[in-house]
Amino acid sequence: MAIVEATAAPNLGPELDQLHRDLADAHVLPTWIYAPQIVPVEPKAGYRPYIWKWQRMHELLMRAGELVTPDRGAERRSIDHINPDLTDSASHTLATAIQLVHPGEVAPAHRHVAGAIRFIIDSGGGEVYTRVEGEKLYMETFDLVMTPKWTWHDHRNESDNDILWLDALDYPFVNMLRASFFEPFDGNQQPTTKPTGFTEKHIGRARPADWKSYPNEVPLVRYKWAETKALLDDMRGQDGNPHDGVLVEYVNPFNSGPALPTMCCFVQLLRAKEHTQSHRATTSTVYYVMAGEGFTVIDGIRFDWVEGDVFVVPPWSWHEHANGTADDALLFSVSDRPIYETFGYYREQALEENGGHQEVTSTHTP
């Protein structure tokens, strides 16, 4: 049998370069080059962790309070947290903002496909409410109020003091799906059509037998801080979550699922000198510091926080929390986890090396 001598492979450099140019002109992609970017071996957030310091945010919002009126044109007096690597939001799916309503002001009624939550920073100590679908949901400090998708809502401050709260909406996710709709109400305020406590009485353990069932899948819930705090206090002596301390989730009272279909909300207690272990998940989470001070290590970077600060943890980022003081620290958080769980994309991983703690490589300077 004849022996076939090996021949050198032809040099296709110029021809291959030309093919790549022609593919680009035809708006197609050579998979042999871009496969790692198309299907990466693990999630790549594409944006950084970041922290917005309360002192600066409060100063800017108070200046806006002197110059901007929440009327039909402006809709809301709020300042959104913009991640430096994104264009209009804190994470790729979640937008958060701090909103201010002066005494006597009304934030006009409207509705949108994006779902929203309001976490009350300071209620002003008087009669303050958000009216959703004709029902007044009163707001007290650290209450959590739901505004499900496509529900009419306006805000009214009838107290003698400013009211401040944290907004969180899923409009980046809605916009990514190209599914956004917005509609202003015909008038500045919607009428009150339901008695105070309507939802709470309908979703309780008992109700009048002649009442119809509650009409909506997601109730217009006001989660009262007094009740949440009592639960946290009851759990104080437990071991807690190794990654989050004493952790409480706000749930849909009908099905024990997330507070909204696209967002879940938590409060966590970090007890004196508590330092959690590190983990990461496929989700993004935005935190608001309710009380205390401490730090969070995100992918080796230390972020020091105090009361009022807001920070974001991108997907698949190692993170751990620490309270180095002798007092409690409290964190409220909102996550896009329900989206990932709906499609079966949620994953979580605990750090096993170094006792579950990251090496701190730098400290973030705002």
Secondary structure, DSSP 4 states (H G I P E B T S, - for coil): -PPPPP-PPP--HHHHHHHHHHHHHTT---HHHHHHHHS-SS----S--EEE-HHHHHHHHHHHHHH---STTT---EEE---TTSSS-SSSS-EEEEEEE-TT-EEEEEEESS-EEEEEEE-TTS-EEEEETTEEEE--TT-EEEE-TT--EEEEE-SSS-EEEEEEE-HHHHHHTT---EEE-SSSS----S-TTHHHHHSSS---TTSPPPS-SS---EE-HHHHHHHHHHHTTS--BTTTBEEEEEB-TTTS-BSBTTBEEEEEEE-TT-BPPPEEESS-EEEEEEE-EEEEEETTEEEEEETT-EEEE-TT--EEEE--SSS-EEEEEEE-HHHHHHHT---EEE--GGGG-PPP-EE---
